[in-house]
Amino acid sequence: MKKHFYLLSLVFVVACSATKMIPPVQADADRGKTTFADLTLAQLTDGQQVYMTSCNKCHPYKKPGSRTAEDWKEVIPEMTVKANHKLGDVIDAAHEEALLRYVTVMAKPAK
């Protein structure tokens, strides 16, 4: 019984840690200024917050690095419409922009 408890605890800890996103840092904001001239670290942090509180309500997290910035530019508007339809206007235009900035800056580099 004790062995099962430890195994279950280990699985729980691993599962929970797998969904943690690395918080953006100033270097990310500086890198993102090539795309968004007025980008701030606060905007990236806000975008991550929107990501963490909204995106997993419909599906498991997709890490920002799982797609390119171009992919995210197509996905985010579509997902925002779906989320707002399903959950009731949870992502307004400002939150969508913060979310888009976050995922595109943190995206994997294009090939």
N, CA, C and O atoms as a printed pandas DataFrame, in Angstrom:
     atom_number atom_name residue_name chain_id  residue_number  x_coord  y_coord  z_coord
0              1         N          MET        A               1    0.829   -1.194    0.000
1              2        CA          MET        A               1    0.000    0.000    0.000
2              3         C          MET        A               1    0.874    1.259    0.000
3              4         O          MET        A               1    0.623    2.195   -0.760
4              5         N          LYS        A               2    1.892    1.274    0.850
5              6        CA          LYS        A               2    2.794    2.410    0.929
6              7         C          LYS        A               2    3.518    2.629   -0.399
7              8         O          LYS        A               2    3.742    3.761   -0.828
8              9         N          LYS        A               3    3.874    1.520   -1.032
9             10        CA          LYS        A               3    4.574    1.585   -2.316
10            11         C          LYS        A               3    3.692    2.254   -3.376
11            12         O          LYS        A               3    4.176    3.059   -4.172
12            13         N          HIS        A               4    2.405    1.921   -3.382
13            14        CA          HIS        A               4    1.469    2.511   -4.339
14            15         C          HIS        A               4    1.306    4.008   -4.082
15            16         O          HIS        A               4    1.225    4.804   -5.018
16            17         N          PHE        A               5    1.260    4.373   -2.821
17            18        CA          PHE        A               5    1.125    5.789   -2.474
18            19         C          PHE        A               5    2.308    6.590   -3.009
19            20         O          PHE        A               5    2.120    7.658   -3.592
20            21         N          TYR        A               6    3.519    6.086   -2.816
21            22        CA          TYR        A               6    4.706    6.784   -3.297
22            23         C          TYR        A               6    4.723    6.857   -4.825
23            24         O          TYR        A               6    5.082    7.887   -5.396
24            25         N          LEU        A               7    4.344    5.790   -5.466
25            26        CA          LEU        A               7    4.303    5.779   -6.923
26            27         C          LEU        A               7    3.275    6.782   -7.449
27            28         O          LEU        A               7    3.551    7.532   -8.385
28            29         N          LEU        A               8    2.107    6.788   -6.846
29            30        CA          LEU        A               8    1.059    7.725   -7.238
30            31         C          LEU        A               8    1.503    9.168   -6.988
31            32         O          LEU        A               8    1.242   10.051   -7.805
32            33         N          SER        A               9    2.167    9.402   -5.871
33            34        CA          SER        A               9    2.671   10.743   -5.563
34            35         C          SER        A               9    3.695   11.191   -6.593
35            36         O          SER        A               9    3.679   12.343   -7.029
36            37         N          LEU        A              10    4.578   10.294   -6.981
37            38        CA          LEU        A              10    5.587   10.617   -7.971
38            39         C          LEU        A              10    4.937   10.967   -9.309
39            40         O          LEU        A              10    5.325   11.943   -9.951
40            41         N          VAL        A              11    3.965   10.184   -9.724
41            42        CA          VAL        A              11    3.254   10.451  -10.975
42            43         C          VAL        A              11    2.575   11.818  -10.905
43            44         O          VAL        A              11    2.618   12.578  -11.872
44            45         N          PHE        A              12    1.961   12.132   -9.792
45            46        CA          PHE        A              12    1.284   13.417   -9.615
46            47         C          PHE        A              12    2.275   14.572   -9.725
47            48         O          PHE        A              12    2.002   15.554  -10.417
48            49         N          VAL        A              13    3.404   14.470   -9.062
49            50        CA          VAL        A              13    4.406   15.537   -9.098
50            51         C          VAL        A              13    4.940   15.734  -10.513
51            52         O          VAL        A              13    5.079   16.868  -10.969
52            53         N          VAL        A              14    5.237   14.650  -11.204
53            54        CA          VAL        A              14    5.746   14.750  -12.569
54            55         C          VAL        A              14    4.696   15.365  -13.483
55            56         O          VAL        A              14    5.018   16.218  -14.311
56            57         N          ALA        A              15    3.459   14.947  -13.343
57            58        CA          ALA        A              15    2.386   15.477  -14.189
58            59         C          ALA        A              15    2.180   16.970  -13.950
59            60         O          ALA        A              15    1.981   17.732  -14.896
60            61         N          CYS        A              16    2.226   17.374  -12.717
61            62        CA          CYS        A              16    2.030   18.797  -12.409
62            63         C          CYS        A              16    3.191   19.648  -12.898
63            64         O          CYS        A              16    2.987   20.756  -13.395
64            65         N          SER        A              17    4.377   19.148  -12.762
65            66        CA          SER        A              17    5.529   19.933  -13.190
66            67         C          SER        A              17    5.635   20.009  -14.710
67            68         O          SER        A              17    6.255   20.935  -15.233
68            69         N          ALA        A              18    5.057   19.076  -15.415
69            70        CA          ALA        A              18    5.129   19.070  -16.876
70            71         C          ALA        A              18    4.370   20.242  -17.490
71            72         O          ALA        A              18    4.677   20.650  -18.610
72            73         N          THR        A              19    3.384   20.794  -16.778
73            74        CA          THR        A              19    2.588   21.879  -17.333
74            75         C          THR        A              19    3.136   23.254  -16.960
75            76         O          THR        A              19    2.591   24.267  -17.399
76            77         N          LYS        A              20    4.192   23.312  -16.165
77            78        CA          LYS        A              20    4.745   24.607  -15.786
78            79         C          LYS        A              20    5.431   25.251  -16.982
79            80         O          LYS        A              20    6.169   24.606  -17.727
80            81         N          MET        A              21    5.170   26.511  -17.136
81            82        CA          MET        A              21    5.795   27.261  -18.200
82            83         C          MET        A              21    6.901   28.116  -17.595
83            84         O          MET        A              21    6.746   28.668  -16.505
84            85         N          ILE        A              22    8.000   28.219  -18.299
85            86        CA          ILE        A              22    9.089   29.063  -17.846
86            87         C          ILE        A              22    8.650   30.508  -18.004
87            88         O          ILE        A              22    8.222   30.906  -19.087
88            89         N          PRO        A              23    8.748   31.301  -16.945
89            90        CA          PRO        A              23    8.316   32.696  -17.077
90            91         C          PRO        A              23    9.227   33.470  -18.012
91            92         O          PRO        A              23   10.431   33.221  -18.059
92            93         N          PRO        A              24    8.656   34.408  -18.756
93            94        CA          PRO        A              24    9.486   35.223  -19.638
94            95         C          PRO        A              24   10.419   36.116  -18.813
95            96         O          PRO        A              24   10.104   36.491  -17.683
96            97         N          VAL        A              25   11.553   36.441  -19.395
97            98        CA          VAL        A              25   12.533   37.322  -18.754
98            99         C          VAL        A              25   12.817   38.501  -19.674
99           100         O          VAL        A              25   12.349   38.535  -20.813
100          101         N          GLN        A              26   13.573   39.452  -19.187
101          102        CA          GLN        A              26   13.838   40.662  -19.970
102          103         C          GLN        A              26   14.486   40.346  -21.318
103          104         O          GLN        A              26   14.220   41.026  -22.309
104          105         N          ALA        A              27   15.328   39.327  -21.357
105          106        CA          ALA        A              27   15.962   38.948  -22.627
106          107         C          ALA        A              27   14.908   38.534  -23.657
107          108         O          ALA        A              27   15.080   38.790  -24.849
108          109         N          ASP        A              28   13.826   37.903  -23.215
109          110        CA          ASP        A              28   12.736   37.542  -24.127
110          111         C          ASP        A              28   12.055   38.805  -24.660
111          112         O          ASP        A              28   11.762   38.910  -25.851
112          113         N          ALA        A              29   11.811   39.759  -23.760
113          114        CA          ALA        A              29   11.184   41.014  -24.181
114          115         C          ALA        A              29   12.086   41.761  -25.163
115          116         O          ALA        A              29   11.610   42.314  -26.154
116          117         N          ASP        A              30   13.379   41.774  -24.884
117          118        CA          ASP        A              30   14.318   42.440  -25.794
118          119         C          ASP        A              30   14.320   41.770  -27.168
119          120         O          ASP        A              30   14.325   42.450  -28.194
120          121         N          ARG        A              31   14.318   40.441  -27.183
121          122        CA          ARG        A              31   14.284   39.695  -28.443
122          123         C          ARG        A              31   12.980   39.969  -29.202
123          124         O          ARG        A              31   12.977   40.092  -30.427
124          125         N          GLY        A              32   11.884   40.062  -28.463
125          126        CA          GLY        A              32   10.581   40.287  -29.081
126          127         C          GLY        A              32   10.389   41.667  -29.666
127          128         O          GLY        A              32    9.467   41.888  -30.450
128          129         N          LYS        A              33   11.263   42.615  -29.288
129          130        CA          LYS        A              33   11.142   43.981  -29.808
130          131         C          LYS        A              33   11.439   44.059  -31.300
131          132         O          LYS        A              33   11.125   45.063  -31.940
132          133         N          THR        A              34   12.038   43.017  -31.859
133          134        CA          THR        A              34   12.241   43.014  -33.308
134          135         C          THR        A              34   10.909   42.860  -34.038
135          136         O          THR        A              34   10.776   43.271  -35.190
136          137         N          THR        A              35    9.926   42.267  -33.365
137          138        CA          THR        A              35    8.591   42.101  -33.943
138          139         C          THR        A              35    7.608   43.130  -33.392
139          140         O          THR        A              35    6.797   43.684  -34.134
140          141         N          PHE        A              36    7.687   43.380  -32.093
141          142        CA          PHE        A              36    6.781   44.317  -31.412
142          143         C          PHE        A              36    7.650   45.401  -30.768
143          144         O          PHE        A              36    8.176   45.199  -29.674
144          145         N          ALA        A              37    7.805   46.538  -31.430
145          146        CA          ALA        A              37    8.739   47.576  -30.988
146          147         C          ALA        A              37    8.466   48.060  -29.563
147          148         O          ALA        A              37    9.396   48.422  -28.843
148          149         N          ASP        A              38    7.205   48.069  -29.157
149          150        CA          ASP        A              38    6.842   48.584  -27.835
150          151         C          ASP        A              38    6.698   47.487  -26.776
151          152         O          ASP        A              38    6.141   47.737  -25.707
152          153         N          LEU        A              39    7.187   46.289  -27.054
153          154        CA          LEU        A              39    7.016   45.147  -26.152
154          155         C          LEU        A              39    7.708   45.369  -24.815
155          156         O          LEU        A              39    8.830   45.871  -24.750
156          157         N          THR        A              40    7.007   44.980  -23.743
157          158        CA          THR        A              40    7.586   45.048  -22.404
158          159         C          THR        A              40    7.526   43.673  -21.753
159          160         O          THR        A              40    6.755   42.806  -22.164
160          161         N          LEU        A              41    8.342   43.496  -20.746
161          162        CA          LEU        A              41    8.307   42.251  -19.980
162          163         C          LEU        A              41    6.948   42.076  -19.313
163          164         O          LEU        A              41    6.450   40.954  -19.211
164          165         N          ALA        A              42    6.352   43.153  -18.864
165          166        CA          ALA        A              42    5.024   43.080  -18.239
166          167         C          ALA        A              42    3.983   42.534  -19.212
167          168         O          ALA        A              42    3.107   41.764  -18.817
168          169         N          GLN        A              43    4.074   42.926  -20.474
169          170        CA          GLN        A              43    3.139   42.403  -21.474
170          171         C          GLN        A              43    3.327   40.904  -21.676
171          172         O          GLN        A              43    2.354   40.158  -21.788
172          173         N          LEU        A              44    4.574   40.472  -21.723
173          174        CA          LEU        A              44    4.825   39.032  -21.862
174          175         C          LEU        A              44    4.301   38.268  -20.660
175          176         O          LEU        A              44    3.726   37.189  -20.802
176          177         N          THR        A              45    4.499   38.825  -19.490
177          178        CA          THR        A              45    4.010   38.182  -18.264
178          179         C          THR        A              45    2.482   38.125  -18.271
179          180         O          THR        A              45    1.895   37.115  -17.884
180          181         N          ASP        A              46    1.841   39.206  -18.708
181          182        CA          ASP        A              46    0.376   39.210  -18.820
182          183         C          ASP        A              46   -0.084   38.156  -19.820
183          184         O          ASP        A              46   -1.061   37.447  -19.579
184          185         N          GLY        A              47    0.623   38.057  -20.940
185          186        CA          GLY        A              47    0.282   37.056  -21.949
186          187         C          GLY        A              47    0.415   35.647  -21.410
187          188         O          GLY        A              47   -0.417   34.786  -21.699
188          189         N          GLN        A              48    1.458   35.405  -20.628
189          190        CA          GLN        A              48    1.619   34.084  -20.026
190          191         C          GLN        A              48    0.477   33.798  -19.050
191          192         O          GLN        A              48   -0.005   32.668  -18.974
192          193         N          GLN        A              49    0.052   34.796  -18.321
193          194        CA          GLN        A              49   -1.054   34.619  -17.377
194          195         C          GLN        A              49   -2.340   34.246  -18.113
195          196         O          GLN        A              49   -3.067   33.350  -17.683
196          197         N          VAL        A              50   -2.616   34.928  -19.211
197          198        CA          VAL        A              50   -3.791   34.592  -20.023
198          199         C          VAL        A              50   -3.667   33.156  -20.524
199          200         O          VAL        A              50   -4.625   32.385  -20.473
200          201         N          TYR        A              51   -2.493   32.812  -21.001
201          202        CA          TYR        A              51   -2.226   31.458  -21.498
202          203         C          TYR        A              51   -2.499   30.417  -20.419
203          204         O          TYR        A              51   -3.170   29.414  -20.662
204          205         N          MET        A              52   -1.972   30.669  -19.229
205          206        CA          MET        A              52   -2.091   29.689  -18.140
206          207         C          MET        A              52   -3.516   29.583  -17.598
207          208         O          MET        A              52   -3.909   28.519  -17.119
208          209         N          THR        A              53   -4.286   30.648  -17.663
209          210        CA          THR        A              53   -5.632   30.606  -17.097
210          211         C          THR        A              53   -6.727   30.286  -18.104
211          212         O          THR        A              53   -7.834   29.913  -17.715
212          213         N          SER        A              54   -6.434   30.426  -19.392
213          214        CA          SER        A              54   -7.491   30.243  -20.390
214          215         C          SER        A              54   -7.319   29.027  -21.283
215          216         O          SER        A              54   -8.282   28.298  -21.523
216          217         N          CYS        A              55   -6.129   28.797  -21.772
217          218        CA          CYS        A              55   -5.935   27.803  -22.826
218          219         C          CYS        A              55   -6.226   26.364  -22.391
219          220         O          CYS        A              55   -6.707   25.555  -23.185
220          221         N          ASN        A              56   -5.936   26.055  -21.146
221          222        CA          ASN        A              56   -6.149   24.679  -20.710
222          223         C          ASN        A              56   -7.593   24.384  -20.328
223          224         O          ASN        A              56   -7.898   23.266  -19.911
224          225         N          LYS        A              57   -8.462   25.330  -20.455
225          226        CA          LYS        A              57   -9.871   25.074  -20.152
226          227         C          LYS        A              57  -10.538   24.244  -21.246
227          228         O          LYS        A              57  -11.568   23.611  -21.015
228          229         N          CYS        A              58   -9.940   24.252  -22.444
229          230        CA          CYS        A              58  -10.511   23.491  -23.554
230          231         C          CYS        A              58   -9.634   22.312  -23.987
231          232         O          CYS        A              58  -10.140   21.336  -24.540
232          233         N          HIS        A              59   -8.339   22.396  -23.743
233          234        CA          HIS        A              59   -7.419   21.338  -24.187
234          235         C          HIS        A              59   -6.153   21.396  -23.342
235          236         O          HIS        A              59   -5.910   22.393  -22.662
236          237         N          PRO        A              60   -5.346   20.344  -23.377
237          238        CA          PRO        A              60   -4.067   20.389  -22.648
238          239         C          PRO        A              60   -3.177   21.506  -23.197
239          240         O          PRO        A              60   -3.287   21.896  -24.360
240          241         N          TYR        A              61   -2.305   22.003  -22.345
241          242        CA          TYR        A              61   -1.377   23.049  -22.775
242          243         C          TYR        A              61   -0.558   22.605  -23.974
243          244         O          TYR        A              61   -0.156   21.446  -24.080
244          245         N          LYS        A              62   -0.325   23.529  -24.856
245          246        CA          LYS        A              62    0.638   23.379  -25.935
246          247         C          LYS        A              62    1.738   24.375  -25.595
247          248         O          LYS        A              62    1.485   25.580  -25.566
248          249         N          LYS        A              63    2.919   23.913  -25.344
249          250        CA          LYS        A              63    3.987   24.838  -24.978
250          251         C          LYS        A              63    4.239   25.801  -26.137
251          252         O          LYS        A              63    4.164   25.404  -27.300
252          253         N          PRO        A              64    4.535   27.059  -25.828
253          254        CA          PRO        A              64    4.774   28.025  -26.897
254          255         C          PRO        A              64    5.847   27.569  -27.888
255          256         O          PRO        A              64    5.774   27.888  -29.074
256          257         N          GLY        A              65    6.826   26.834  -27.409
257          258        CA          GLY        A              65    7.883   26.338  -28.283
258          259         C          GLY        A              65    7.478   25.175  -29.162
259          260         O          GLY        A              65    8.293   24.670  -29.935
260          261         N          SER        A              66    6.232   24.742  -29.058
261          262        CA          SER        A              66    5.768   23.631  -29.891
262          263         C          SER        A              66    5.384   24.082  -31.301
263          264         O          SER        A              66    5.169   23.252  -32.185
264          265         N          ARG        A              67    5.300   25.395  -31.508
265          266        CA          ARG        A              67    4.938   25.950  -32.811
266          267         C          ARG        A              67    5.837   27.140  -33.126
267          268         O          ARG        A              67    6.504   27.687  -32.248
268          269         N          THR        A              68    5.838   27.523  -34.386
269          270        CA          THR        A              68    6.566   28.735  -34.781
270          271         C          THR        A              68    5.669   29.950  -34.539
271          272         O          THR        A              68    4.467   29.818  -34.307
272          273         N          ALA        A              69    6.274   31.124  -34.598
273          274        CA          ALA        A              69    5.509   32.364  -34.433
274          275         C          ALA        A              69    4.432   32.475  -35.513
275          276         O          ALA        A              69    3.311   32.902  -35.236
276          277         N          GLU        A              70    4.769   32.094  -36.727
277          278        CA          GLU        A              70    3.785   32.150  -37.818
278          279         C          GLU        A              70    2.603   31.220  -37.546
279          280         O          GLU        A              70    1.453   31.569  -37.810
280          281         N          ASP        A              71    2.898   30.044  -37.019
281          282        CA          ASP        A              71    1.814   29.115  -36.663
282          283         C          ASP        A              71    0.905   29.740  -35.613
283          284         O          ASP        A              71   -0.319   29.688  -35.731
284          285         N          TRP        A              72    1.516   30.336  -34.577
285          286        CA          TRP        A              72    0.724   30.937  -33.496
286          287         C          TRP        A              72   -0.129   32.087  -34.012
287          288         O          TRP        A              72   -1.240   32.299  -33.525
288          289         N          LYS        A              73    0.372   32.827  -34.984
289          290        CA          LYS        A              73   -0.397   33.954  -35.520
290          291         C          LYS        A              73   -1.682   33.485  -36.194
291          292         O          LYS        A              73   -2.641   34.249  -36.302
292          293         N          GLU        A              74   -1.705   32.250  -36.642
293          294        CA          GLU        A              74   -2.919   31.667  -37.210
294          295         C          GLU        A              74   -3.790   31.039  -36.123
295          296         O          GLU        A              74   -5.016   31.153  -36.158
296          297         N          VAL        A              75   -3.158   30.385  -35.172
297          298        CA          VAL        A              75   -3.883   29.617  -34.151
298          299         C          VAL        A              75   -4.589   30.507  -33.132
299          300         O          VAL        A              75   -5.752   30.265  -32.806
300          301         N          ILE        A              76   -3.908   31.529  -32.624
301          302        CA          ILE        A              76   -4.463   32.328  -31.525
302          303         C          ILE        A              76   -5.796   32.989  -31.881
303          304         O          ILE        A              76   -6.729   32.895  -31.083
304          305         N          PRO        A              77   -5.940   33.651  -33.030
305          306        CA          PRO        A              77   -7.255   34.231  -33.333
306          307         C          PRO        A              77   -8.370   33.178  -33.412
307          308         O          PRO        A              77   -9.486   33.410  -32.948
308          309         N          GLU        A              78   -8.056   32.027  -34.001
309          310        CA          GLU        A              78   -9.054   30.955  -34.095
310          311         C          GLU        A              78   -9.436   30.436  -32.710
311          312         O          GLU        A              78  -10.616   30.250  -32.413
312          313         N          MET        A              79   -8.439   30.207  -31.873
313          314        CA          MET        A              79   -8.701   29.676  -30.540
314          315         C          MET        A              79   -9.413   30.696  -29.660
315          316         O          MET        A              79  -10.224   30.326  -28.811
316          317         N          THR        A              80   -9.116   31.971  -29.858
317          318        CA          THR        A              80   -9.796   33.010  -29.079
318          319         C          THR        A              80  -11.288   33.003  -29.391
319          320         O          THR        A              80  -12.117   33.093  -28.485
320          321         N          VAL        A              81  -11.626   32.897  -30.663
321          322        CA          VAL        A              81  -13.047   32.838  -31.049
322          323         C          VAL        A              81  -13.706   31.609  -30.424
323          324         O          VAL        A              81  -14.802   31.701  -29.871
324          325         N          LYS        A              82  -13.039   30.468  -30.514
325          326        CA          LYS        A              82  -13.597   29.237  -29.942
326          327         C          LYS        A              82  -13.749   29.342  -28.431
327          328         O          LYS        A              82  -14.781   28.957  -27.880
328          329         N          ALA        A              83  -12.727   29.861  -27.760
329          330        CA          ALA        A              83  -12.783   29.985  -26.297
330          331         C          ALA        A              83  -13.896   30.939  -25.879
331          332         O          ALA        A              83  -14.646   30.652  -24.945
332          333         N          ASN        A              84  -14.004   32.061  -26.562
333          334        CA          ASN        A              84  -15.055   33.021  -26.218
334          335         C          ASN        A              84  -16.440   32.451  -26.470
335          336         O          ASN        A              84  -17.374   32.735  -25.721
336          337         N          HIS        A              85  -16.582   31.657  -27.509
337          338        CA          HIS        A              85  -17.867   31.019  -27.792
338          339         C          HIS        A              85  -18.194   29.971  -26.729
339          340         O          HIS        A              85  -19.319   29.905  -26.232
340          341         N          LYS        A              86  -17.213   29.169  -26.394
341          342        CA          LYS        A              86  -17.437   28.073  -25.448
342          343         C          LYS        A              86  -17.526   28.552  -23.994
343          344         O          LYS        A              86  -18.350   28.062  -23.222
344          345         N          LEU        A              87  -16.673   29.511  -23.632
345          346        CA          LEU        A              87  -16.555   29.919  -22.232
346          347         C          LEU        A              87  -17.209   31.259  -21.929
347          348         O          LEU        A              87  -17.325   31.643  -20.765
348          349         N          GLY        A              88  -17.635   31.969  -22.961
349          350        CA          GLY        A              88  -18.330   33.236  -22.730
350          351         C          GLY        A              88  -17.438   34.453  -22.625
351          352         O          GLY        A              88  -17.279   35.007  -21.537
352          353         N          ASP        A              89  -16.863   34.876  -23.711
353          354        CA          ASP        A              89  -16.083   36.118  -23.780
354          355         C          ASP        A              89  -15.069   36.258  -22.649
355          356         O          ASP        A              89  -15.096   37.234  -21.899
356          357         N          VAL        A              90  -14.185   35.291  -22.534
357          358        CA          VAL        A              90  -13.161   35.318  -21.489
358          359         C          VAL        A              90  -11.873   36.000  -21.944
359          360         O          VAL        A              90  -11.044   36.381  -21.118
360          361         N          ILE        A              91  -11.704   36.154  -23.259
361          362        CA          ILE        A              91  -10.481   36.766  -23.786
362          363         C          ILE        A              91  -10.873   37.978  -24.628
363          364         O          ILE        A              91  -11.379   37.832  -25.741
364          365         N          ASP        A              92  -10.636   39.177  -24.087
365          366        CA          ASP        A              92  -10.933   40.394  -24.849
366          367         C          ASP        A              92   -9.753   40.713  -25.778
367          368         O          ASP        A              92   -8.754   39.994  -25.791
368          369         N          ALA        A              93   -9.876   41.777  -26.540
369          370        CA          ALA        A              93   -8.856   42.114  -27.536
370          371         C          ALA        A              93   -7.483   42.371  -26.903
371          372         O          ALA        A              93   -6.462   41.954  -27.452
372          373         N          ALA        A              94   -7.452   43.044  -25.768
373          374        CA          ALA        A              94   -6.168   43.327  -25.108
374          375         C          ALA        A              94   -5.510   42.038  -24.615
375          376         O          ALA        A              94   -4.296   41.870  -24.731
376          377         N          HIS        A              95   -6.316   41.134  -24.066
377          378        CA          HIS        A              95   -5.771   39.850  -23.615
378          379         C          HIS        A              95   -5.321   38.994  -24.789
379          380         O          HIS        A              95   -4.309   38.299  -24.702
380          381         N          GLU        A              96   -6.064   39.044  -25.879
381          382        CA          GLU        A              96   -5.659   38.294  -27.071
382          383         C          GLU        A              96   -4.317   38.798  -27.593
383          384         O          GLU        A              96   -3.458   38.005  -27.979
384          385         N          GLU        A              97   -4.140   40.114  -27.605
385          386        CA          GLU        A              97   -2.873   40.688  -28.066
386          387         C          GLU        A              97   -1.724   40.285  -27.138
387          388         O          GLU        A              97   -0.644   39.934  -27.613
388          389         N          ALA        A              98   -1.941   40.332  -25.840
389          390        CA          ALA        A              98   -0.901   39.922  -24.884
390          391         C          ALA        A              98   -0.565   38.443  -25.064
391          392         O          ALA        A              98    0.604   38.056  -25.033
392          393         N          LEU        A              99   -1.585   37.630  -25.251
393          394        CA          LEU        A              99   -1.395   36.201  -25.481
394          395         C          LEU        A              99   -0.610   35.957  -26.765
395          396         O          LEU        A              99    0.325   35.156  -26.786
396          397         N          LEU        A             100   -0.988   36.642  -27.822
397          398        CA          LEU        A             100   -0.302   36.491  -29.104
398          399         C          LEU        A             100    1.165   36.910  -28.995
399          400         O          LEU        A             100    2.048   36.235  -29.525
400          401         N          ARG        A             101    1.417   38.012  -28.315
401          402        CA          ARG        A             101    2.798   38.458  -28.130
402          403         C          ARG        A             101    3.593   37.422  -27.342
403          404         O          ARG        A             101    4.729   37.106  -27.697
404          405         N          TYR        A             102    3.004   36.899  -26.285
405          406        CA          TYR        A             102    3.706   35.908  -25.460
406          407         C          TYR        A             102    4.084   34.673  -26.270
407          408         O          TYR        A             102    5.250   34.279  -26.291
408          409         N          VAL        A             103    3.111   34.062  -26.936
409          410        CA          VAL        A             103    3.404   32.808  -27.621
410          411         C          VAL        A             103    4.320   33.006  -28.838
411          412         O          VAL        A             103    5.133   32.134  -29.145
412          413         N          THR        A             104    4.192   34.142  -29.528
413          414        CA          THR        A             104    5.066   34.335  -30.687
414          415         C          THR        A             104    6.503   34.618  -30.268
415          416         O          THR        A             104    7.440   34.167  -30.928
416          417         N          VAL        A             105    6.686   35.353  -29.190
417          418        CA          VAL        A             105    8.048   35.608  -28.705
418          419         C          VAL        A             105    8.673   34.334  -28.149
419          420         O          VAL        A             105    9.868   34.101  -28.331
420          421         N          MET        A             106    7.881   33.508  -27.475
421          422        CA          MET        A             106    8.401   32.294  -26.856
422          423         C          MET        A             106    8.362   31.089  -27.794
423          424         O          MET        A             106    8.730   29.983  -27.399
424          425         N          ALA        A             107    7.919   31.299  -29.033
425          426        CA          ALA        A             107    7.794   30.214  -30.015
426          427         C          ALA        A             107    9.148   29.660  -30.422
427          428         O          ALA        A             107   10.194   30.264  -30.185
428          429         N          LYS        A             108    9.090   28.480  -31.049
429          430        CA          LYS        A             108   10.341   27.932  -31.583
430          431         C          LYS        A             108   10.735   28.727  -32.821
431          432         O          LYS        A             108    9.875   29.235  -33.541
432          433         N          PRO        A             109   12.028   28.831  -33.063
433          434        CA          PRO        A             109   12.486   29.588  -34.240
434          435         C          PRO        A             109   11.993   28.948  -35.545
435          436         O          PRO        A             109   11.873   27.728  -35.655
436          437         N          ALA        A             110   11.719   29.795  -36.508
437          438        CA          ALA        A             110   11.319   29.292  -37.833
438          439         C          ALA        A             110   12.523   28.639  -38.495
439          440         O          ALA        A             110   13.666   29.002  -38.216
440          441         N          LYS        A             111   12.265   27.684  -39.364
441          442        CA          LYS        A             111   13.355   26.981  -40.059
442          443         C          LYS        A             111   13.876   27.772  -41.210
443          444         O          LYS        A             111   14.793   27.327  -41.900
